[in-house]
């Protein structure tokens, strides 16, 4: 059996793959674990970047990463109920402070001068 040609197939058999991605990871108990993020609406999503430059611009140079193909990233996160992969997000918010942590002092705005 041969795979259908995508130009002739109204519904391709695969989702449009993003290819090899730079995937943010964190240390785990026995190995690295894929970092999961939340969309603006609060749904969990796996994240991948098409270049190291894009990952560093969004998450910083200290962020550890591994290379994974999009189907592999989906396969790793599906058992966790994560079905969305976001490619090249451009905005991230800082993690919330732990419960009971003292909030940082606000930085005062510069004084306006009359001129």
Legacy VTK file of the C-alpha trace (Angstrom):
# vtk DataFile Version 3.0
C-alpha trace
ASCII
DATASET POLYDATA
POINTS 115 float
0.000 0.000 0.000
1.368 3.402 -0.887
0.771 6.689 0.883
-1.484 9.058 -1.028
0.033 12.118 -2.617
-0.872 15.141 -0.534
-1.859 17.190 -3.594
-4.524 14.596 -4.432
-5.653 13.827 -0.891
-8.281 16.240 0.490
-7.418 15.184 4.060
-3.731 14.277 4.426
-2.971 11.278 6.604
-0.594 13.320 8.802
-0.880 16.684 10.482
1.466 19.173 8.855
4.689 18.375 10.709
6.960 21.169 11.860
10.032 18.954 11.477
12.899 18.852 13.962
12.297 21.254 16.857
14.275 22.733 19.744
12.190 21.648 22.745
12.640 23.239 26.197
13.337 20.721 28.962
13.853 20.731 32.718
15.755 18.323 34.959
13.681 15.369 36.129
14.240 12.664 38.748
16.049 10.350 36.350
16.316 12.285 33.070
15.249 15.507 31.410
11.536 16.185 31.083
9.744 18.219 28.448
8.551 21.555 29.810
4.856 22.166 29.355
3.358 25.615 29.062
-0.123 27.141 29.071
-1.875 28.953 26.255
-3.405 32.390 26.952
-6.691 30.550 27.590
-5.065 28.241 30.161
-4.805 24.984 28.162
-1.582 22.999 28.501
0.618 22.893 25.419
3.961 21.453 24.411
6.307 24.020 22.880
8.966 23.727 20.194
11.099 26.216 18.312
12.385 25.977 14.759
15.779 27.431 15.728
17.950 27.784 18.800
17.944 31.553 18.225
14.143 31.687 18.578
14.227 29.575 21.762
16.879 31.802 23.354
15.037 34.993 22.329
11.878 33.771 24.062
13.115 31.736 27.060
16.673 32.976 27.606
20.112 31.483 27.096
19.974 29.419 30.309
17.043 27.312 29.068
18.069 23.685 28.438
16.703 22.074 25.275
16.739 18.886 23.215
16.003 18.229 19.549
12.791 16.316 18.840
10.672 15.819 15.762
7.136 17.140 16.140
5.571 13.634 16.042
7.915 12.522 18.861
6.984 15.578 20.943
3.293 14.804 20.415
3.852 11.148 21.372
5.644 12.164 24.593
2.967 14.596 25.718
-0.209 12.777 24.586
-0.270 10.402 27.616
-0.345 13.537 29.801
-3.462 14.778 28.001
-1.547 17.451 26.090
-2.683 17.438 22.480
-1.491 20.877 21.357
2.001 21.755 20.121
2.799 25.451 19.872
5.637 26.252 17.474
7.687 29.436 17.904
5.708 31.244 20.607
6.967 34.787 20.922
5.745 35.661 24.405
6.081 33.957 27.759
5.117 35.182 31.197
7.237 34.541 34.289
6.235 31.641 36.489
3.977 32.601 39.400
5.622 33.116 42.767
5.322 30.204 45.207
2.467 30.418 47.725
3.559 32.443 50.750
6.423 34.159 48.935
6.894 37.841 49.622
6.062 39.862 46.521
8.815 42.018 45.107
8.660 45.707 45.883
7.211 47.692 42.991
9.624 49.914 41.134
8.463 53.527 41.239
7.779 55.244 37.938
10.140 58.059 37.039
8.909 61.482 38.110
7.483 63.679 35.379
9.122 67.056 34.963
7.198 70.177 34.182
8.642 71.793 31.171
LINES 1 116
115 0 1 2 3 4 5 6 7 8 9 10 11 12 13 14 15 16 17 18 19 20 21 22 23 24 25 26 27 28 29 30 31 32 33 34 35 36 37 38 39 40 41 42 43 44 45 46 47 48 49 50 51 52 53 54 55 56 57 58 59 60 61 62 63 64 65 66 67 68 69 70 71 72 73 74 75 76 77 78 79 80 81 82 83 84 85 86 87 88 89 90 91 92 93 94 95 96 97 98 99 100 101 102 103 104 105 106 107 108 109 110 111 112 113 114
